[in-house]
Amino acid sequence: MELLPGVYLSWSPKEKAVRAVEAIKRAVVERWERSGEGPTLEVAVLELDERQYRALRPLARALVEKMGSAMLEEMERLLQRMRSGKTSRDLTGWYRDLARRYERLLNACMALDLEPTIVAKLKEKWKEVTLEAGRALKK
């Protein structure tokens, strides 16, 4: 979860995060070496203690609220499209993409022990979306 530009919060074990960062660094550096140019890349993986996490928690909560609000609006647009009777592969793809992002957001909330008010609204709207998808997309 990107809290600030270039600052990410992960709930993965430190070893897994380090391996992922190292793989990305190798790929980026190889691409820069092939092209013959590139900026300086500085990366650090820090394990937070409880006090540090509590200090970052408001940023994570605000980000979840922002992402959740945008997702609610997108769910409403998807509902309108499904209810219009015009189904297509694009609509099925949109639904699946939204489902993946919705699941990731809920998993992040659980892992980071966040329960902003937007989550309850998202869960209710998602029920509505899945019921409508069951009717509209199985045709």
C-alpha positions as CSV (number, residue, x, y, z in Angstrom):
1,M,0.0,0.0,0.0
2,E,1.6,3.3,-1.1
3,L,1.2,5.7,1.8
4,L,3.2,8.5,0.2
5,P,5.1,8.7,-3.1
6,G,7.7,6.1,-2.9
7,V,6.8,5.0,0.7
8,Y,5.0,1.6,0.9
9,L,3.5,-0.2,3.8
10,S,3.3,-4.0,3.6
11,W,2.1,-6.6,6.0
12,S,4.2,-9.3,4.4
13,P,7.0,-11.0,6.4
14,K,10.2,-9.0,6.1
15,E,12.1,-11.8,4.3
16,K,9.4,-11.9,1.6
17,A,9.4,-8.2,1.2
18,V,13.2,-8.1,0.9
19,R,13.1,-10.8,-1.8
20,A,10.4,-8.9,-3.7
21,V,12.3,-5.7,-3.5
22,E,15.6,-7.3,-4.6
23,A,13.9,-8.9,-7.6
24,I,12.4,-5.5,-8.7
25,K,15.8,-3.8,-8.2
26,R,17.5,-6.4,-10.4
27,A,14.9,-6.0,-13.2
28,V,15.1,-2.2,-13.0
29,V,18.8,-2.0,-13.0
30,E,19.1,-4.5,-15.9
31,R,16.7,-2.3,-17.9
32,W,18.7,0.8,-17.1
33,E,21.9,-0.9,-18.0
34,R,20.5,-2.0,-21.4
35,S,19.4,1.6,-22.1
36,G,22.6,3.0,-20.8
37,E,20.9,5.4,-18.4
38,G,18.8,5.6,-15.3
39,P,18.3,7.5,-12.0
40,T,19.8,6.5,-8.7
41,L,17.7,3.8,-7.0
42,E,17.5,3.8,-3.2
43,V,15.5,1.2,-1.4
44,A,15.2,0.1,2.2
45,V,13.0,-2.4,3.9
46,L,12.3,-1.5,7.5
47,E,10.4,-3.6,10.0
48,L,8.2,-1.3,12.2
49,D,7.7,-1.7,15.9
50,E,4.3,-1.1,17.4
51,R,5.0,2.5,18.2
52,Q,6.2,3.3,14.6
53,Y,3.2,1.5,13.1
54,R,0.8,3.4,15.3
55,A,2.4,6.6,14.0
56,L,1.8,5.5,10.4
57,R,-1.6,4.0,11.0
58,P,-3.5,7.3,10.4
59,L,-1.9,7.6,6.9
60,A,-2.9,4.0,6.1
61,R,-6.4,4.6,7.4
62,A,-6.8,7.8,5.3
63,L,-5.5,5.9,2.2
64,V,-8.0,3.1,2.8
65,E,-10.8,5.7,3.1
66,K,-9.7,7.4,-0.2
67,M,-9.4,4.1,-2.0
68,G,-12.7,2.8,-0.6
69,S,-14.6,6.0,-1.6
70,A,-13.3,5.7,-5.2
71,M,-14.2,2.0,-5.2
72,L,-17.8,2.8,-4.0
73,E,-18.2,5.2,-6.9
74,E,-16.9,2.6,-9.3
75,M,-19.2,-0.1,-7.9
76,E,-22.1,2.3,-8.5
77,R,-21.1,2.8,-12.1
78,L,-20.7,-0.9,-12.6
79,L,-24.2,-1.5,-11.1
80,Q,-25.7,1.1,-13.5
81,R,-24.0,-0.6,-16.5
82,M,-25.1,-4.1,-15.4
83,R,-28.7,-2.8,-14.9
84,S,-28.8,-1.2,-18.3
85,G,-29.1,-4.6,-19.8
86,K,-26.0,-4.2,-22.0
87,T,-23.7,-7.0,-21.0
88,S,-20.3,-7.6,-22.6
89,R,-16.9,-9.2,-22.0
90,D,-15.7,-5.8,-20.9
91,L,-18.3,-5.8,-18.2
92,T,-17.3,-9.2,-17.0
93,G,-13.6,-8.2,-17.0
94,W,-14.5,-5.0,-15.1
95,Y,-16.4,-7.0,-12.5
96,R,-13.5,-9.4,-12.0
97,D,-10.9,-6.6,-11.8
98,L,-13.0,-4.8,-9.2
99,A,-13.5,-8.1,-7.3
100,R,-9.7,-8.5,-7.1
101,R,-9.1,-4.9,-5.9
102,Y,-12.0,-5.2,-3.4
103,E,-10.5,-8.4,-2.0
104,R,-7.0,-6.8,-1.8
105,L,-8.4,-3.8,0.1
106,L,-10.3,-5.9,2.6
107,N,-7.2,-8.1,3.1
108,A,-5.1,-5.0,3.7
109,C,-7.6,-3.7,6.3
110,M,-7.6,-7.1,8.1
111,A,-3.8,-7.4,8.0
112,L,-3.2,-3.8,9.2
113,D,-6.1,-4.0,11.8
114,L,-8.0,-1.1,10.2
115,E,-11.7,-0.8,10.1
116,P,-12.6,2.5,8.7
117,T,-16.3,3.4,8.3
118,I,-16.0,3.1,4.5
119,V,-15.4,-0.7,4.8
120,A,-18.9,-1.4,6.0
121,K,-20.3,0.7,3.1
122,L,-18.1,-1.2,0.7
123,K,-19.3,-4.6,2.0
124,E,-22.9,-3.6,1.6
125,K,-22.4,-2.2,-1.9
126,W,-20.4,-5.3,-2.9
127,K,-23.3,-7.6,-1.9
128,E,-25.5,-5.6,-4.2
129,V,-22.9,-5.8,-7.0
130,T,-22.5,-9.5,-6.7
131,L,-26.2,-10.2,-6.7
132,E,-26.6,-8.0,-9.8
133,A,-23.6,-9.7,-11.5
134,G,-25.2,-13.0,-10.9
135,R,-28.3,-11.9,-12.8
136,A,-26.7,-9.8,-15.5
137,L,-23.4,-11.7,-16.3
138,K,-24.6,-15.3,-16.5
139,K,-26.7,-14.6,-19.5
